[in-house]
């Protein structure tokens, strides 16, 4: 089995889900959360330090989550569907591995026909109010994505594994995959570009790499 594992935010879709949750809560909340997101994605501060802080600031509810879930679909990477179709023809199984929230990403995954999602559980009460997120989930801390890659490789008895993503947390998987492809179509990051095996600006460029 050949696996191709995609980050979601700023890779399969143009948005950063956590930032859009914050945007829906007003300018002051948005500015505070975006600063924390960029610091984490650029590797300036540990991911686990900012994860809970951002959610405490936002207090996401179901209506906001539904809004952002639709935004993921509305801003899907233009070549994603075509690329996934061709990759499946070549025997690849696509998987989403994200530091975003599973309930936000599930509609996009369904739209793209991706069955396996690894993303952070977000818990709401019956009234749709925020309770908590799963702080033990691996993608909430640095080094978590490699843990999940190891699990996926074992689960699928993978013979070949590719990771595609835009952030430093994605780059952490490089020693654990056969190929790390950095994606810069939305937010090119110098550290990712300098250290990736390949660096692309459109997802369909993957098809040249895997031929």
C-alpha positions as CSV (number, residue, x, y, z in Angstrom):
1,X,0.0,0.0,0.0
2,X,1.3,3.5,-1.0
3,X,0.2,6.3,1.3
4,X,0.1,10.0,0.5
5,X,-0.6,12.1,3.6
6,X,-1.8,15.7,3.3
7,X,-1.9,18.5,5.8
8,X,-5.2,20.3,5.5
9,X,-5.0,24.0,6.4
10,X,-3.1,26.1,3.8
11,X,-2.5,22.9,1.8
12,X,-5.8,21.2,0.7
13,X,-7.6,24.4,1.5
14,X,-6.6,28.0,1.5
15,X,-7.7,28.7,5.0
16,X,-6.3,28.2,8.5
17,X,-9.4,26.9,10.3
18,X,-8.3,28.2,13.7
19,X,-7.9,31.7,12.3
20,X,-11.3,31.6,10.6
21,X,-12.9,30.5,13.9
22,X,-11.3,33.5,15.5
23,X,-12.3,35.9,12.6
24,X,-15.9,35.0,13.2
25,X,-15.5,36.2,16.8
26,X,-14.3,39.7,15.9
27,X,-11.2,41.7,15.0
28,X,-9.6,41.7,18.4
29,X,-9.9,38.0,18.8
30,X,-8.7,37.4,15.3
31,X,-5.6,39.5,15.6
32,X,-4.6,37.8,18.8
33,X,-5.1,34.3,17.5
34,X,-3.4,34.9,14.1
35,X,-0.2,36.1,15.9
36,X,-0.1,32.9,17.9
37,X,-0.8,30.7,14.8
38,X,2.0,32.2,12.8
39,X,4.5,31.9,15.7
40,X,3.7,28.2,16.0
41,X,3.7,27.4,12.3
42,X,7.0,29.2,11.8
43,X,8.5,27.2,14.7
44,X,9.1,30.2,17.0
45,X,7.1,28.8,19.9
46,X,6.0,25.2,20.8
47,X,2.7,24.2,19.4
48,X,1.3,22.9,22.7
49,X,1.8,26.3,24.3
50,X,-0.5,28.0,21.8
51,X,-3.1,25.4,21.2
52,X,-5.2,25.7,24.4
53,X,-4.6,29.4,24.6
54,X,-6.2,30.0,21.2
55,X,-9.3,28.0,22.0
56,X,-9.7,29.7,25.4
57,X,-9.7,33.0,23.5
58,X,-12.1,31.9,20.7
59,X,-14.6,29.7,22.6
60,X,-15.9,28.2,19.3
61,X,-19.6,27.1,19.1
62,X,-21.4,24.9,16.7
63,X,-22.7,27.7,14.4
64,X,-19.1,29.0,14.0
65,X,-17.8,25.5,13.4
66,X,-20.4,24.9,10.7
67,X,-19.5,28.2,9.0
68,X,-15.8,27.4,8.9
69,X,-16.4,23.8,7.7
70,X,-18.1,25.3,4.7
71,X,-15.2,27.7,4.1
72,X,-12.8,24.8,3.9
73,X,-14.9,23.5,0.9
74,X,-15.3,26.9,-0.6
75,X,-11.6,27.5,-0.6
76,X,-10.4,24.1,-1.7
77,X,-7.1,24.0,-3.5
78,X,-8.0,24.4,-7.2
79,X,-6.1,21.3,-8.4
80,X,-6.9,19.0,-5.4
81,X,-9.7,16.9,-6.9
82,X,-7.8,16.3,-10.1
83,X,-4.6,15.5,-8.2
84,X,-6.3,13.0,-5.9
85,X,-8.0,11.3,-8.8
86,X,-4.7,10.7,-10.5
87,X,-2.9,9.6,-7.3
88,X,-5.6,7.0,-6.7
89,X,-5.1,5.7,-10.2
90,X,-1.4,5.3,-9.4
91,X,-2.3,3.2,-6.3
92,X,-2.0,5.9,-3.6
93,X,-4.3,6.0,-0.6
94,X,-4.8,9.7,0.5
95,X,-5.0,10.6,4.2
96,X,-5.5,13.9,6.0
97,X,-3.2,14.6,8.9
98,X,-3.9,17.9,10.5
99,X,-3.4,20.0,13.6
100,X,-6.9,21.4,12.8
101,X,-10.2,20.2,14.2
102,X,-11.8,17.0,12.9
103,X,-15.4,18.3,12.9
104,X,-14.3,21.3,10.7
105,X,-12.4,19.1,8.3
106,X,-14.8,16.2,7.9
107,X,-17.0,17.9,5.3
108,X,-14.0,18.8,3.1
109,X,-12.7,15.2,3.4
110,X,-16.0,13.9,2.3
111,X,-16.0,16.4,-0.6
112,X,-12.6,15.1,-1.6
113,X,-13.4,11.5,-1.1
114,X,-10.8,11.0,1.6
115,X,-12.0,8.5,4.2
116,X,-9.2,8.6,6.8
117,X,-8.8,11.8,8.8
118,X,-6.3,12.3,11.6
119,X,-7.2,15.6,13.3
120,X,-7.9,17.1,16.7
121,X,-11.2,16.2,18.4
122,X,-13.2,19.3,19.5
123,X,-15.9,18.7,22.1
124,X,-19.1,20.8,22.2
125,X,-22.1,20.3,24.6
126,X,-25.6,19.5,23.4
127,X,-26.3,23.2,23.1
128,X,-23.3,23.6,20.8
129,X,-21.1,25.4,23.2
130,X,-17.4,24.8,23.5
131,X,-16.3,22.3,26.2
132,X,-12.7,21.4,25.4
133,X,-10.4,19.8,22.8
134,X,-8.4,16.6,23.2
135,X,-5.1,17.9,24.5
136,X,-3.6,14.5,24.4
137,X,-4.0,14.2,20.6
138,X,-0.6,14.0,18.9
139,X,-1.1,16.9,16.5
140,X,-1.6,19.4,19.4
141,X,2.2,19.2,20.1
142,X,5.5,19.3,18.3
143,X,6.6,15.8,17.2
144,X,3.0,14.5,17.1
145,X,2.7,14.2,13.3
146,X,5.7,11.7,13.1
147,X,3.9,9.6,15.8
148,X,0.8,9.4,13.6
149,X,2.9,8.7,10.5
150,X,4.4,5.7,12.3
151,X,1.0,4.5,13.3
152,X,-0.4,4.9,9.7
153,X,2.6,3.1,8.2
154,X,2.0,0.1,10.5
155,X,-1.8,0.2,10.1
156,X,-1.7,0.1,6.3
157,X,1.5,-1.9,6.0
158,X,2.8,0.9,3.8
159,X,5.5,0.2,1.3
160,X,5.9,3.9,0.3
161,X,4.8,7.0,2.2
162,X,4.7,10.7,1.1
163,X,3.9,13.7,3.2
164,X,2.6,17.0,1.8
165,X,2.3,20.1,3.9
166,X,3.2,23.8,4.4
167,X,4.3,24.0,8.1
168,X,7.2,23.1,10.3
169,X,5.0,20.5,12.1
170,X,4.7,18.8,8.7
171,X,8.4,19.0,8.1
172,X,9.0,17.1,11.3
173,X,7.8,14.0,9.4
174,X,10.6,14.1,6.9
175,X,12.8,11.5,8.5
176,X,9.9,9.1,8.8
177,X,8.6,9.2,5.2
178,X,10.0,8.3,1.8
179,X,9.4,11.8,0.4
180,X,8.5,15.1,2.0
181,X,6.8,17.6,-0.3
182,X,6.6,21.2,0.9
183,X,3.6,23.1,-0.3
184,X,3.8,26.9,-0.7
185,X,0.7,27.8,-2.7
186,X,-0.7,29.8,0.2
187,X,1.9,30.4,2.8
188,X,5.4,29.6,1.6
189,X,7.7,29.1,4.6
190,X,11.5,29.4,4.2
191,X,12.4,26.6,6.6
192,X,10.0,24.2,4.8
193,X,11.3,25.2,1.4
194,X,14.9,24.9,2.4
195,X,14.5,21.4,3.9
196,X,11.8,19.7,1.7
197,X,12.7,17.0,-0.8
198,X,10.5,18.9,-3.2
199,X,8.7,22.2,-3.0
200,X,5.5,22.9,-4.9
201,X,3.0,25.7,-5.4
202,X,0.1,23.7,-6.9
203,X,-0.9,20.3,-5.8
204,X,-1.0,18.9,-9.3
205,X,2.8,19.3,-9.4
206,X,2.9,16.2,-7.2
207,X,2.0,14.2,-10.2
208,X,5.4,15.0,-11.9
209,X,7.2,14.0,-8.7
210,X,5.5,10.6,-8.2
211,X,5.8,9.5,-11.9
